[in-house]
């Protein structure tokens, strides 16, 4: 089990804690942001392969921002997969 902390950029959330084991997401916890939506995202990706989550979440934008909390999660997962 490996735990990672990712400092987000350009979103209301400030940090994402991610627990990944053998390429599978065990847990995701966002700090800040839209609590209900981020709890939903966290539950939806639990048990999902990192690569699948990235393919579904990468590129999502929040309003006029060039990124979003789901996109930031995808960016964090990409870094984890590179390790």
N, C-alpha and C positions, 0 to 999 in steps of 0.2 A: 504494500500500500504506500503510495507516495502522495504527499500533500504539497500543493503549490499555492503561492499567493501572487496575484497579478494586480498591479496598480492600473486602473482603467484611465483612459484619456478621452476627453470630449463627451463624457456622459454624466448623468446625475449620480450614478453609483461611483464610489471612489475605489473600490477594491473587490476582487472576487477571490474567494478561497475555493480551491478545487482539489478533490481527492480522486485520484485515478489509479487503477490497478490493471496491469496488462492490457492497456489500451481501452479499458472500459471505465466510464464515469461512475464513481460510487456516490459522490455528493458534490453539490455546488452551493455556495453561500455568497450572496451579494451583500455589500454594505452600502447603504444609501439607495437612491433610486425609487422606482414605483414598486413598493413592497409586494402587493398582490400579484402583479405581472411577473416579477422576478421569482417569486415563490413558485409560480406556475411553470416558468421556464426550467427552474431547478428540478422540479419533479418530473417534467417531461423528458429531460435528458438523462436522468438517473437510469443506469443500466445500458445506456447507449454507447456504441463505439465512438471514440473521439472523432474519427474521420467522418462518420455519419453526421454527428452534431455540427461539425465544421461545414459540411456541404449544405446543411439546411439553414444555418444561421449566418454564415459569412455574407457580408454585403447588405444586410438589413440596415436601413437608415431610420433615424428618429426625427420626424419633421424635416427641418432644413439642415440638420446636423449631418455631417458626412459619415457618422457611425451611430451605433446604438448599443445598449447593454447586451443584446444577443450577439451583435457583431464583435463586441469586445470579448465575450466569452469564446467566440470562434478564434479570435486572434490569440488568446491565452492557450487554447487547446492546440493550436498549430505550434506554438513554442514548446509545449509539453511533448508533442509528437516528435519534434526535432531532437530531443534529448536521447 
